[in-house]
Amino acid sequence: MPDLFWANLLVLGFTYELFTLVDIEDGNTLSERVRAWFRIHTRPGRAIFTVGWTGFAVWFLIHVLTG
């Protein structure tokens, strides 16, 4: 059952992302939303995103490899 849940979540996200790529309206893709949420155009926003993303990536890698 968890596999079905995660698969559906990924498919829904992928489907929405594909829809936003062909949509003429700007600001709908995941990367555009992340830039807005973290205010990447500012130094603090860029720093917070970089630290957060790197921390998550390191944690997830260790979490998966050491299971």
PyMOL Python script that loads the backbone (N, CA, C, O; Angstrom):
from pymol import cmd

cmd.read_pdbstr("""\
ATOM      1  N   MET A   1       0.802  -1.204   0.000  1.00  0.00           N
ATOM      2  CA  MET A   1       0.000   0.000   0.000  1.00  0.00           C
ATOM      3  C   MET A   1       0.852   1.278   0.000  1.00  0.00           C
ATOM      4  O   MET A   1       0.508   2.223  -0.710  1.00  0.00           O
ATOM      5  N   PRO A   2       1.951   1.343   0.770  1.00  0.00           N
ATOM      6  CA  PRO A   2       2.768   2.562   0.717  1.00  0.00           C
ATOM      7  C   PRO A   2       3.346   2.818  -0.678  1.00  0.00           C
ATOM      8  O   PRO A   2       3.472   3.965  -1.105  1.00  0.00           O
ATOM      9  N   ASP A   3       3.699   1.725  -1.388  1.00  0.00           N
ATOM     10  CA  ASP A   3       4.234   1.905  -2.743  1.00  0.00           C
ATOM     11  C   ASP A   3       3.212   2.574  -3.653  1.00  0.00           C
ATOM     12  O   ASP A   3       3.560   3.442  -4.454  1.00  0.00           O
ATOM     13  N   LEU A   4       1.967   2.173  -3.530  1.00  0.00           N
ATOM     14  CA  LEU A   4       0.900   2.758  -4.342  1.00  0.00           C
ATOM     15  C   LEU A   4       0.716   4.241  -4.004  1.00  0.00           C
ATOM     16  O   LEU A   4       0.545   5.071  -4.896  1.00  0.00           O
ATOM     17  N   PHE A   5       0.752   4.556  -2.735  1.00  0.00           N
ATOM     18  CA  PHE A   5       0.616   5.951  -2.302  1.00  0.00           C
ATOM     19  C   PHE A   5       1.732   6.810  -2.888  1.00  0.00           C
ATOM     20  O   PHE A   5       1.465   7.849  -3.492  1.00  0.00           O
ATOM     21  N   TRP A   6       2.992   6.378  -2.710  1.00  0.00           N
ATOM     22  CA  TRP A   6       4.126   7.165  -3.197  1.00  0.00           C
ATOM     23  C   TRP A   6       4.143   7.252  -4.717  1.00  0.00           C
ATOM     24  O   TRP A   6       4.481   8.295  -5.278  1.00  0.00           O
ATOM     25  N   ALA A   7       3.783   6.167  -5.382  1.00  0.00           N
ATOM     26  CA  ALA A   7       3.718   6.184  -6.847  1.00  0.00           C
ATOM     27  C   ALA A   7       2.676   7.195  -7.324  1.00  0.00           C
ATOM     28  O   ALA A   7       2.930   7.967  -8.249  1.00  0.00           O
ATOM     29  N   ASN A   8       1.510   7.185  -6.694  1.00  0.00           N
ATOM     30  CA  ASN A   8       0.463   8.141  -7.072  1.00  0.00           C
ATOM     31  C   ASN A   8       0.892   9.576  -6.810  1.00  0.00           C
ATOM     32  O   ASN A   8       0.621  10.467  -7.615  1.00  0.00           O
ATOM     33  N   LEU A   9       1.551   9.798  -5.700  1.00  0.00           N
ATOM     34  CA  LEU A   9       2.024  11.140  -5.374  1.00  0.00           C
ATOM     35  C   LEU A   9       3.025  11.631  -6.422  1.00  0.00           C
ATOM     36  O   LEU A   9       2.954  12.778  -6.864  1.00  0.00           O
ATOM     37  N   LEU A  10       3.946  10.769  -6.812  1.00  0.00           N
ATOM     38  CA  LEU A  10       4.928  11.138  -7.834  1.00  0.00           C
ATOM     39  C   LEU A  10       4.272  11.390  -9.183  1.00  0.00           C
ATOM     40  O   LEU A  10       4.619  12.349  -9.873  1.00  0.00           O
ATOM     41  N   VAL A  11       3.334  10.542  -9.560  1.00  0.00           N
ATOM     42  CA  VAL A  11       2.637  10.708 -10.842  1.00  0.00           C
ATOM     43  C   VAL A  11       1.834  12.009 -10.847  1.00  0.00           C
ATOM     44  O   VAL A  11       1.843  12.737 -11.839  1.00  0.00           O
ATOM     45  N   LEU A  12       1.148  12.302  -9.756  1.00  0.00           N
ATOM     46  CA  LEU A  12       0.386  13.555  -9.675  1.00  0.00           C
ATOM     47  C   LEU A  12       1.303  14.773  -9.801  1.00  0.00           C
ATOM     48  O   LEU A  12       0.999  15.712 -10.536  1.00  0.00           O
ATOM     49  N   GLY A  13       2.415  14.752  -9.087  1.00  0.00           N
ATOM     50  CA  GLY A  13       3.362  15.858  -9.164  1.00  0.00           C
ATOM     51  C   GLY A  13       3.957  16.008 -10.551  1.00  0.00           C
ATOM     52  O   GLY A  13       4.080  17.121 -11.062  1.00  0.00           O
ATOM     53  N   PHE A  14       4.325  14.893 -11.160  1.00  0.00           N
ATOM     54  CA  PHE A  14       4.894  14.909 -12.505  1.00  0.00           C
ATOM     55  C   PHE A  14       3.871  15.420 -13.515  1.00  0.00           C
ATOM     56  O   PHE A  14       4.206  16.203 -14.404  1.00  0.00           O
ATOM     57  N   THR A  15       2.626  14.976 -13.375  1.00  0.00           N
ATOM     58  CA  THR A  15       1.561  15.402 -14.285  1.00  0.00           C
ATOM     59  C   THR A  15       1.326  16.905 -14.173  1.00  0.00           C
ATOM     60  O   THR A  15       1.204  17.597 -15.183  1.00  0.00           O
ATOM     61  N   TYR A  16       1.263  17.401 -12.948  1.00  0.00           N
ATOM     62  CA  TYR A  16       1.064  18.841 -12.759  1.00  0.00           C
ATOM     63  C   TYR A  16       2.236  19.628 -13.340  1.00  0.00           C
ATOM     64  O   TYR A  16       2.036  20.663 -13.976  1.00  0.00           O
ATOM     65  N   GLU A  17       3.446  19.145 -13.124  1.00  0.00           N
ATOM     66  CA  GLU A  17       4.627  19.832 -13.651  1.00  0.00           C
ATOM     67  C   GLU A  17       4.593  19.872 -15.175  1.00  0.00           C
ATOM     68  O   GLU A  17       4.917  20.900 -15.771  1.00  0.00           O
ATOM     69  N   LEU A  18       4.206  18.773 -15.812  1.00  0.00           N
ATOM     70  CA  LEU A  18       4.086  18.764 -17.275  1.00  0.00           C
ATOM     71  C   LEU A  18       3.036  19.764 -17.744  1.00  0.00           C
ATOM     72  O   LEU A  18       3.240  20.471 -18.731  1.00  0.00           O
ATOM     73  N   PHE A  19       1.921  19.821 -17.037  1.00  0.00           N
ATOM     74  CA  PHE A  19       0.875  20.786 -17.380  1.00  0.00           C
ATOM     75  C   PHE A  19       1.401  22.215 -17.294  1.00  0.00           C
ATOM     76  O   PHE A  19       1.124  23.027 -18.176  1.00  0.00           O
ATOM     77  N   THR A  20       2.151  22.528 -16.252  1.00  0.00           N
ATOM     78  CA  THR A  20       2.654  23.893 -16.075  1.00  0.00           C
ATOM     79  C   THR A  20       3.722  24.243 -17.104  1.00  0.00           C
ATOM     80  O   THR A  20       3.910  25.416 -17.426  1.00  0.00           O
ATOM     81  N   LEU A  21       4.416  23.246 -17.616  1.00  0.00           N
ATOM     82  CA  LEU A  21       5.437  23.522 -18.629  1.00  0.00           C
ATOM     83  C   LEU A  21       4.823  23.968 -19.947  1.00  0.00           C
ATOM     84  O   LEU A  21       5.429  24.759 -20.670  1.00  0.00           O
ATOM     85  N   VAL A  22       3.633  23.477 -20.274  1.00  0.00           N
ATOM     86  CA  VAL A  22       2.976  23.873 -21.524  1.00  0.00           C
ATOM     87  C   VAL A  22       2.020  25.042 -21.317  1.00  0.00           C
ATOM     88  O   VAL A  22       1.532  25.618 -22.289  1.00  0.00           O
ATOM     89  N   ASP A  23       1.749  25.398 -20.074  1.00  0.00           N
ATOM     90  CA  ASP A  23       0.882  26.525 -19.752  1.00  0.00           C
ATOM     91  C   ASP A  23       1.618  27.824 -20.075  1.00  0.00           C
ATOM     92  O   ASP A  23       2.828  27.913 -19.871  1.00  0.00           O
ATOM     93  N   ILE A  24       0.908  28.821 -20.572  1.00  0.00           N
ATOM     94  CA  ILE A  24       1.563  30.087 -20.943  1.00  0.00           C
ATOM     95  C   ILE A  24       1.804  31.001 -19.744  1.00  0.00           C
ATOM     96  O   ILE A  24       2.550  31.974 -19.848  1.00  0.00           O
ATOM     97  N   GLU A  25       1.185  30.696 -18.620  1.00  0.00           N
ATOM     98  CA  GLU A  25       1.342  31.535 -17.432  1.00  0.00           C
ATOM     99  C   GLU A  25       2.668  31.234 -16.729  1.00  0.00           C
ATOM    100  O   GLU A  25       3.012  30.075 -16.498  1.00  0.00           O
ATOM    101  N   ASP A  26       3.400  32.289 -16.398  1.00  0.00           N
ATOM    102  CA  ASP A  26       4.669  32.125 -15.686  1.00  0.00           C
ATOM    103  C   ASP A  26       4.424  31.939 -14.192  1.00  0.00           C
ATOM    104  O   ASP A  26       3.427  32.415 -13.649  1.00  0.00           O
ATOM    105  N   GLY A  27       5.354  31.239 -13.536  1.00  0.00           N
ATOM    106  CA  GLY A  27       5.316  31.123 -12.088  1.00  0.00           C
ATOM    107  C   GLY A  27       4.618  29.900 -11.546  1.00  0.00           C
ATOM    108  O   GLY A  27       4.343  29.839 -10.348  1.00  0.00           O
ATOM    109  N   ASN A  28       4.321  28.922 -12.380  1.00  0.00           N
ATOM    110  CA  ASN A  28       3.581  27.746 -11.919  1.00  0.00           C
ATOM    111  C   ASN A  28       4.434  26.503 -11.699  1.00  0.00           C
ATOM    112  O   ASN A  28       4.004  25.581 -11.005  1.00  0.00           O
ATOM    113  N   THR A  29       5.630  26.457 -12.273  1.00  0.00           N
ATOM    114  CA  THR A  29       6.432  25.244 -12.133  1.00  0.00           C
ATOM    115  C   THR A  29       6.996  25.140 -10.720  1.00  0.00           C
ATOM    116  O   THR A  29       7.045  26.125  -9.983  1.00  0.00           O
ATOM    117  N   LEU A  30       7.416  23.948 -10.360  1.00  0.00           N
ATOM    118  CA  LEU A  30       7.970  23.730  -9.022  1.00  0.00           C
ATOM    119  C   LEU A  30       9.195  24.608  -8.786  1.00  0.00           C
ATOM    120  O   LEU A  30       9.328  25.211  -7.721  1.00  0.00           O
ATOM    121  N   SER A  31      10.080  24.684  -9.760  1.00  0.00           N
ATOM    122  CA  SER A  31      11.286  25.496  -9.564  1.00  0.00           C
ATOM    123  C   SER A  31      10.943  26.979  -9.417  1.00  0.00           C
ATOM    124  O   SER A  31      11.568  27.678  -8.619  1.00  0.00           O
ATOM    125  N   GLU A  32       9.966  27.463 -10.169  1.00  0.00           N
ATOM    126  CA  GLU A  32       9.558  28.864 -10.033  1.00  0.00           C
ATOM    127  C   GLU A  32       8.922  29.125  -8.669  1.00  0.00           C
ATOM    128  O   GLU A  32       9.137  30.185  -8.081  1.00  0.00           O
ATOM    129  N   ARG A  33       8.155  28.185  -8.169  1.00  0.00           N
ATOM    130  CA  ARG A  33       7.529  28.331  -6.851  1.00  0.00           C
ATOM    131  C   ARG A  33       8.589  28.313  -5.753  1.00  0.00           C
ATOM    132  O   ARG A  33       8.523  29.100  -4.809  1.00  0.00           O
ATOM    133  N   VAL A  34       9.570  27.408  -5.879  1.00  0.00           N
ATOM    134  CA  VAL A  34      10.645  27.337  -4.878  1.00  0.00           C
ATOM    135  C   VAL A  34      11.428  28.644  -4.860  1.00  0.00           C
ATOM    136  O   VAL A  34      11.772  29.148  -3.790  1.00  0.00           O
ATOM    137  N   ARG A  35      11.711  29.195  -6.034  1.00  0.00           N
ATOM    138  CA  ARG A  35      12.419  30.482  -6.089  1.00  0.00           C
ATOM    139  C   ARG A  35      11.633  31.572  -5.367  1.00  0.00           C
ATOM    140  O   ARG A  35      12.212  32.396  -4.659  1.00  0.00           O
ATOM    141  N   ALA A  36      10.319  31.573  -5.547  1.00  0.00           N
ATOM    142  CA  ALA A  36       9.479  32.582  -4.885  1.00  0.00           C
ATOM    143  C   ALA A  36       9.397  32.334  -3.377  1.00  0.00           C
ATOM    144  O   ALA A  36       9.533  33.271  -2.591  1.00  0.00           O
ATOM    145  N   TRP A  37       9.177  31.083  -2.969  1.00  0.00           N
ATOM    146  CA  TRP A  37       9.039  30.760  -1.541  1.00  0.00           C
ATOM    147  C   TRP A  37      10.284  31.134  -0.752  1.00  0.00           C
ATOM    148  O   TRP A  37      10.196  31.683   0.346  1.00  0.00           O
ATOM    149  N   PHE A  38      11.451  30.829  -1.327  1.00  0.00           N
ATOM    150  CA  PHE A  38      12.707  31.082  -0.615  1.00  0.00           C
ATOM    151  C   PHE A  38      13.309  32.442  -0.951  1.00  0.00           C
ATOM    152  O   PHE A  38      14.351  32.815  -0.413  1.00  0.00           O
ATOM    153  N   ARG A  39      12.651  33.180  -1.842  1.00  0.00           N
ATOM    154  CA  ARG A  39      13.151  34.493  -2.265  1.00  0.00           C
ATOM    155  C   ARG A  39      14.617  34.393  -2.699  1.00  0.00           C
ATOM    156  O   ARG A  39      15.500  35.067  -2.167  1.00  0.00           O
ATOM    157  N   ILE A  40      14.829  33.539  -3.671  1.00  0.00           N
ATOM    158  CA  ILE A  40      16.175  33.235  -4.153  1.00  0.00           C
ATOM    159  C   ILE A  40      16.887  34.478  -4.689  1.00  0.00           C
ATOM    160  O   ILE A  40      18.117  34.514  -4.724  1.00  0.00           O
ATOM    161  N   HIS A  41      16.140  35.486  -5.101  1.00  0.00           N
ATOM    162  CA  HIS A  41      16.770  36.695  -5.635  1.00  0.00           C
ATOM    163  C   HIS A  41      17.478  37.517  -4.557  1.00  0.00           C
ATOM    164  O   HIS A  41      18.186  38.474  -4.871  1.00  0.00           O
ATOM    165  N   THR A  42      17.287  37.144  -3.272  1.00  0.00           N
ATOM    166  CA  THR A  42      17.985  37.842  -2.187  1.00  0.00           C
ATOM    167  C   THR A  42      19.115  36.959  -1.657  1.00  0.00           C
ATOM    168  O   THR A  42      19.057  35.734  -1.757  1.00  0.00           O
ATOM    169  N   ARG A  43      20.131  37.589  -1.098  1.00  0.00           N
ATOM    170  CA  ARG A  43      21.250  36.810  -0.536  1.00  0.00           C
ATOM    171  C   ARG A  43      20.809  35.902   0.607  1.00  0.00           C
ATOM    172  O   ARG A  43      21.189  34.731   0.627  1.00  0.00           O
ATOM    173  N   PRO A  44      20.012  36.405   1.567  1.00  0.00           N
ATOM    174  CA  PRO A  44      19.568  35.514   2.649  1.00  0.00           C
ATOM    175  C   PRO A  44      18.718  34.350   2.137  1.00  0.00           C
ATOM    176  O   PRO A  44      18.858  33.219   2.602  1.00  0.00           O
ATOM    177  N   GLY A  45      17.844  34.635   1.185  1.00  0.00           N
ATOM    178  CA  GLY A  45      17.009  33.572   0.626  1.00  0.00           C
ATOM    179  C   GLY A  45      17.837  32.510  -0.069  1.00  0.00           C
ATOM    180  O   GLY A  45      17.587  31.313   0.073  1.00  0.00           O
ATOM    181  N   ARG A  46      18.821  32.963  -0.820  1.00  0.00           N
ATOM    182  CA  ARG A  46      19.714  32.035  -1.517  1.00  0.00           C
ATOM    183  C   ARG A  46      20.502  31.188  -0.515  1.00  0.00           C
ATOM    184  O   ARG A  46      20.677  29.985  -0.710  1.00  0.00           O
ATOM    185  N   ALA A  47      20.971  31.822   0.552  1.00  0.00           N
ATOM    186  CA  ALA A  47      21.738  31.110   1.578  1.00  0.00           C
ATOM    187  C   ALA A  47      20.862  30.097   2.315  1.00  0.00           C
ATOM    188  O   ALA A  47      21.278  28.959   2.534  1.00  0.00           O
ATOM    189  N   ILE A  48      19.647  30.508   2.699  1.00  0.00           N
ATOM    190  CA  ILE A  48      18.741  29.599   3.407  1.00  0.00           C
ATOM    191  C   ILE A  48      18.393  28.399   2.537  1.00  0.00           C
ATOM    192  O   ILE A  48      18.396  27.261   3.007  1.00  0.00           O
ATOM    193  N   PHE A  49      18.097  28.657   1.273  1.00  0.00           N
ATOM    194  CA  PHE A  49      17.774  27.549   0.373  1.00  0.00           C
ATOM    195  C   PHE A  49      18.971  26.615   0.216  1.00  0.00           C
ATOM    196  O   PHE A  49      18.813  25.396   0.270  1.00  0.00           O
ATOM    197  N   THR A  50      20.158  27.170   0.022  1.00  0.00           N
ATOM    198  CA  THR A  50      21.357  26.357  -0.178  1.00  0.00           C
ATOM    199  C   THR A  50      21.639  25.473   1.032  1.00  0.00           C
ATOM    200  O   THR A  50      21.908  24.281   0.882  1.00  0.00           O
ATOM    201  N   VAL A  51      21.579  26.047   2.219  1.00  0.00           N
ATOM    202  CA  VAL A  51      21.824  25.273   3.441  1.00  0.00           C
ATOM    203  C   VAL A  51      20.739  24.213   3.629  1.00  0.00           C
ATOM    204  O   VAL A  51      21.036  23.062   3.950  1.00  0.00           O
ATOM    205  N   GLY A  52      19.491  24.604   3.429  1.00  0.00           N
ATOM    206  CA  GLY A  52      18.383  23.659   3.593  1.00  0.00           C
ATOM    207  C   GLY A  52      18.435  22.512   2.605  1.00  0.00           C
ATOM    208  O   GLY A  52      18.269  21.351   2.979  1.00  0.00           O
ATOM    209  N   TRP A  53      18.667  22.840   1.337  1.00  0.00           N
ATOM    210  CA  TRP A  53      18.707  21.804   0.300  1.00  0.00           C
ATOM    211  C   TRP A  53      19.894  20.869   0.513  1.00  0.00           C
ATOM    212  O   TRP A  53      19.757  19.652   0.391  1.00  0.00           O
ATOM    213  N   THR A  54      21.058  21.433   0.830  1.00  0.00           N
ATOM    214  CA  THR A  54      22.243  20.611   1.067  1.00  0.00           C
ATOM    215  C   THR A  54      22.055  19.731   2.294  1.00  0.00           C
ATOM    216  O   THR A  54      22.407  18.551   2.276  1.00  0.00           O
ATOM    217  N   GLY A  55      21.501  20.299   3.355  1.00  0.00           N
ATOM    218  CA  GLY A  55      21.231  19.510   4.564  1.00  0.00           C
ATOM    219  C   GLY A  55      20.276  18.367   4.289  1.00  0.00           C
ATOM    220  O   GLY A  55      20.504  17.242   4.734  1.00  0.00           O
ATOM    221  N   PHE A  56      19.208  18.648   3.557  1.00  0.00           N
ATOM    222  CA  PHE A  56      18.248  17.598   3.218  1.00  0.00           C
ATOM    223  C   PHE A  56      18.903  16.520   2.361  1.00  0.00           C
ATOM    224  O   PHE A  56      18.712  15.329   2.609  1.00  0.00           O
ATOM    225  N   ALA A  57      19.674  16.930   1.354  1.00  0.00           N
ATOM    226  CA  ALA A  57      20.307  15.964   0.458  1.00  0.00           C
ATOM    227  C   ALA A  57      21.276  15.057   1.211  1.00  0.00           C
ATOM    228  O   ALA A  57      21.300  13.848   0.981  1.00  0.00           O
ATOM    229  N   VAL A  58      22.070  15.629   2.103  1.00  0.00           N
ATOM    230  CA  VAL A  58      23.018  14.832   2.890  1.00  0.00           C
ATOM    231  C   VAL A  58      22.263  13.881   3.811  1.00  0.00           C
ATOM    232  O   VAL A  58      22.585  12.695   3.881  1.00  0.00           O
ATOM    233  N   TRP A  59      21.251  14.403   4.522  1.00  0.00           N
ATOM    234  CA  TRP A  59      20.456  13.546   5.413  1.00  0.00           C
ATOM    235  C   TRP A  59      19.801  12.414   4.635  1.00  0.00           C
ATOM    236  O   TRP A  59      19.847  11.264   5.073  1.00  0.00           O
ATOM    237  N   PHE A  60      19.196  12.713   3.495  1.00  0.00           N
ATOM    238  CA  PHE A  60      18.473  11.695   2.735  1.00  0.00           C
ATOM    239  C   PHE A  60      19.429  10.629   2.208  1.00  0.00           C
ATOM    240  O   PHE A  60      19.113   9.440   2.241  1.00  0.00           O
ATOM    241  N   LEU A  61      20.587  11.046   1.726  1.00  0.00           N
ATOM    242  CA  LEU A  61      21.577  10.088   1.234  1.00  0.00           C
ATOM    243  C   LEU A  61      22.002   9.137   2.349  1.00  0.00           C
ATOM    244  O   LEU A  61      22.019   7.921   2.154  1.00  0.00           O
ATOM    245  N   ILE A  62      22.343   9.676   3.502  1.00  0.00           N
ATOM    246  CA  ILE A  62      22.741   8.840   4.642  1.00  0.00           C
ATOM    247  C   ILE A  62      21.582   7.953   5.079  1.00  0.00           C
ATOM    248  O   ILE A  62      21.777   6.771   5.360  1.00  0.00           O
ATOM    249  N   HIS A  63      20.390   8.510   5.138  1.00  0.00           N
ATOM    250  CA  HIS A  63      19.195   7.771   5.546  1.00  0.00           C
ATOM    251  C   HIS A  63      18.937   6.570   4.631  1.00  0.00           C
ATOM    252  O   HIS A  63      18.640   5.475   5.108  1.00  0.00           O
ATOM    253  N   VAL A  64      19.050   6.778   3.330  1.00  0.00           N
ATOM    254  CA  VAL A  64      18.785   5.695   2.374  1.00  0.00           C
ATOM    255  C   VAL A  64      19.904   4.659   2.400  1.00  0.00           C
ATOM    256  O   VAL A  64      19.638   3.457   2.376  1.00  0.00           O
ATOM    257  N   LEU A  65      21.148   5.114   2.447  1.00  0.00           N
ATOM    258  CA  LEU A  65      22.273   4.178   2.381  1.00  0.00           C
ATOM    259  C   LEU A  65      22.447   3.356   3.652  1.00  0.00           C
ATOM    260  O   LEU A  65      22.903   2.214   3.593  1.00  0.00           O
ATOM    261  N   THR A  66      22.090   3.924   4.794  1.00  0.00           N
ATOM    262  CA  THR A  66      22.294   3.195   6.046  1.00  0.00           C
ATOM    263  C   THR A  66      21.026   2.534   6.554  1.00  0.00           C
ATOM    264  O   THR A  66      21.068   1.737   7.491  1.00  0.00           O
ATOM    265  N   GLY A  67      19.888   2.867   5.933  1.00  0.00           N
ATOM    266  CA  GLY A  67      18.571   2.297   6.187  1.00  0.00           C
ATOM    267  C   GLY A  67      18.366   1.750   7.510  1.00  0.00           C
ATOM    268  O   GLY A  67      17.283   1.248   7.810  1.00  0.00           O
TER     269      GLY A  67
END
""", "prot")
cmd.dss("prot")
cmd.show_as("cartoon", "prot")
cmd.util.cbc("prot")
cmd.orient("prot")
